[in-house]
């Protein structure tokens, strides 16, 4: 019996952690009126620099989703963190925004790390297949969508320094204040996600 729900979507394929895009939007992210500013940016493409209208709309749509799951004071802290911390923080937003990425990360990647096993494409594909077998919506996605999710997820892990293409690595080049932010916001699960004890 398949469960009919819309828990999962494939929108993470729009572009990984979107580090450059979020960095370009600093003024907007720190402003009082993000929604208004991002609507203008979508029209005018002043800072984000995504040439085609359709690609810009798609990426901005995902930026808005991630913005909406961030804690209220997130962006004030974000722009004070180092580059590595910023990338990890953007990965945190991805885990919060996309249940599919969260489930792959906790069901496959974290378990692999705990037992010291390498991570490969096949491991992630197996998890996506398992999710598809239980979710009729995911089951309708194309093979190229599955492949793109797999690729984008592995790229995100590499971008944030948790994977070197084979081995999983604990997050490095981070301060205790960075981790305290997540502890203070009752988001201790994110420390586990970054292989911190």
Residue pairs with C-beta under 8 A, 6 or more apart in sequence:
2 134
2 135
2 136
2 139
3 134
3 135
3 136
4 136
4 137
5 135
5 137
6 137
7 99
7 135
8 98
8 99
8 100
8 131
8 135
8 137
8 138
9 98
9 100
10 100
10 141
10 145
10 148
10 149
11 61
11 62
11 65
11 98
12 62
12 94
12 97
12 98
12 100
12 101
12 149
12 152
12 153
13 145
13 148
13 149
13 152
14 58
14 59
14 61
14 62
15 21
15 59
15 62
15 152
16 94
16 152
16 155
16 156
16 159
17 87
17 90
17 91
17 94
17 156
17 159
17 160
18 59
18 62
18 63
18 66
18 90
19 86
19 87
19 90
19 159
21 48
21 50
21 59
21 63
22 29
22 63
22 86
22 90
23 86
24 47
24 48
24 49
25 38
25 41
25 47
25 48
25 63
26 79
27 37
27 47
28 34
28 37
28 38
28 41
28 47
29 67
29 75
29 78
29 79
30 75
30 76
30 79
31 37
34 67
35 64
38 60
38 63
38 64
38 67
40 46
41 47
41 48
41 60
42 56
42 57
42 60
45 51
45 56
48 56
48 59
48 60
50 56
50 59
62 97
65 97
66 90
66 93
66 94
66 96
66 97
69 93
69 96
69 97
70 93
70 96
71 185
71 187
74 89
77 181
78 86
78 89
79 86
81 89
81 178
82 173
82 174
82 175
84 160
84 161
84 171
84 172
84 173
84 174
85 173
85 174
85 175
85 178
87 159
87 160
87 161
88 160
88 161
88 171
88 174
88 178
88 194
90 160
91 156
91 159
91 160
91 162
91 193
92 182
92 187
92 190
92 193
94 101
94 156
95 101
95 102
95 105
95 190
95 193
96 102
100 128
100 131
100 138
100 149
101 153
101 156
103 127
103 131
104 124
104 127
104 128
104 153
105 153
105 193
106 193
107 127
108 119
108 123
108 124
108 126
108 127
109 119
109 157
109 162
109 163
109 168
110 192
110 193
110 195
112 118
112 119
112 123
112 168
113 168
113 195
118 166
118 167
118 168
119 154
119 157
119 163
119 166
119 167
119 168
120 166
121 150
121 154
124 150
124 153
124 154
125 146
125 150
128 138
128 146
128 149
128 150
129 146
131 138
132 138
132 139
132 141
132 146
133 139
154 163
157 163
157 168
158 164
158 165
160 171
161 169
161 171
161 172
161 173
162 168
162 169
162 170
162 171
162 194
162 195
163 169
168 195
169 195
170 194
170 195
170 196
171 194
171 195
171 196
179 191
179 196
182 188
182 190
182 191
183 191
191 197
